[in-house]
């Protein structure tokens, strides 16, 4: 009799454990879903321009040194690859120098205010050439402005465009906040951009209480006539220069089938010691 009771109690205990194990993953998923929803609600308490500033922060530190490898693929053409260094100082500009391939090594670019200049030491002239921010950067799908000016908030004014579930190659299906930003001056490279931002951090009451960050997952680019012609997907999100950031930017042409340029951040360092002397024409043409 005691053995029968013991067997019944054992079966009951095993059944209870099975129920508990089945509930635990469900409770975890519900908790994660509630946390994600809280972050979305918190993001909605920010203005669209504040969210765009957070997106800028997620892409690069305010002042930084980066080594970037750019690869462009176009059907029917030979793939091209370029390695360049980028020194960016907040409020001063960007100074870039090509390191590879050998035939282009030494080419330098200076972005200061709304002007972008290029100097090729192999040319016969000692003068720098002014470039259009909208033109292709060295034959890539990226524009000159995409590479030289990492701050969207300087050139666009944003409005909140609701929330949207997107499917990302790495995060899968995720609820994002969407903002739409229009050019704030004539020198802006695009007429309109759309950003899909994934909120991260600890949800809290109000902007200051929660430590909100956003990760841009996708950015669409429109011409001033309203044509959607480029799309950037941000990939390989991880710790970089003291924060979670995408290490890869994949820019796809929606006008030229199969044309894709990928920029990989091989190194990225937050720097507050970049000398201001870099950001002038004398340094560019040295």
Protein Blocks (a to p, Z undefined) as FASTA:
>chain_A
ZZmmmmmmmmmmmmmmmmmmmmmmmmmmmmmmmmmmmmmmmmmmpcfklmmmmmmmmmpc
fbdcdddddddddehiacddddddddddehkaccdddfbdfklgoiacddehjbccdddf
kbmbfbdcdddfkbceehiabdfklmmmmcfklmpccddebjaddddfklopaddddddd
ddfbfklmbfbdcdddddedjddedjklpccddddfbdcdddfkopafbdcddehiacee
hiacdfbdcdddfkbghiacddddfbacddfkbcfklmcfklmmZZ
